Amino acid sequence: MSKVKIQGNASGTGVVTLTAPNTNTDRTITLPDGDITLGGGVDGIVSTANATAITIDASENVGIGTSSPSQKLHVEGAGTQFIYLNNSTTNDSLNFKAGNGASSIQTNGGSNVMNFFTGGSERMRITSDGRGLSQFTAKAWINFNGAGTVAIRDSHNVSSITDNGTGDYMVNMTNALASADYSGSLAEAQSITKRPTLNTSTSSAFVARCTSWNTNAYVDSTVMLGIIFGD
C-alpha cells in the first residue's frame, strides 16, 4: 500500500492548515501519479476572473494584454497590434490590426462584408454578393453574343443587355458605380475588320457599339468583350 506524507519545510516558520469544506458527503481526492507543484499556474487570478495578462469583464468579454476588453475576444500586443472578435447577434466581426490600427482586415457579419485598410484608408471591400470593390479591381465585365438574339455568356456585376439595333448595345450593371466618370475598354473577338467602341455611359449602364473598319457602318458581333474600372 502506498502512503501519503505531509512534509514541512525546514526554512519556513508558517503553519499550513488544511480545512475541510462544509459538506455532509464523503469526498475523495485522487492525486496524480507524478510530481507536481501546487501554485504553478497564473499568479493573480481570483474569483472575479481578472489577472495582469487576462481580463474577463462582467459581460464575459475576454481581454489578453488589455484591462478593458470591449469585444468578446480582444488581444493586444506591443505597438498596439491586436485582434478582436465581436460576437454580438447584430454585428459579428473579426478584426486584425497592426501598428496604430491604420492597417487592418475587418469582417462584418451584420452586413456580410470584408474590408482591407492600409494607411487608415479602405483599399478594398469584398461584398456579400462576391464583388471586390477597389481602385484596382474591375467593377464590371462581360462576354456576350451580339448577333441575332443577344445573350450574355458570362459576366460580373451585369444584369442585362438591351439590343438597340445592329451593332448597338446597352450593358446594364446590377450595382451602379459611384459616378459615371469611370474608365472602360471593349474588344471584338470575331473579326479584325470590326471596331468596338464604348460610348455614352451613366453610373449604371454603358453603350457598346461595333462598326466596320472599312465603312464605319454598324455591324453585329458574335463575341463582344467589355470591362469597367472606376469608383
Buried (B, 14 or more C-beta within 10 A) or exposed (E): EEEEEEEEEEEEEEEEEEEEEEEEEEEEEEEEEEEEEEEEEEEEBEEEEBBEEBBBBEEEBBBBBBEEBEBBBBBBEEEEBBBBBBEEEEEBBBBBBBEEEEBBBBBBBEEEBBBBBEEEEEBBBBBEEEBBBBEEEBBBBBBBBBBEEBEBEEBBBBBEBEBBEBBBBBBBBBBBBEEBEBEBEBEBEBBEEBBBEBEEBBBBBBBBBBBBEEEEEBBBBEBBBBBBBBE
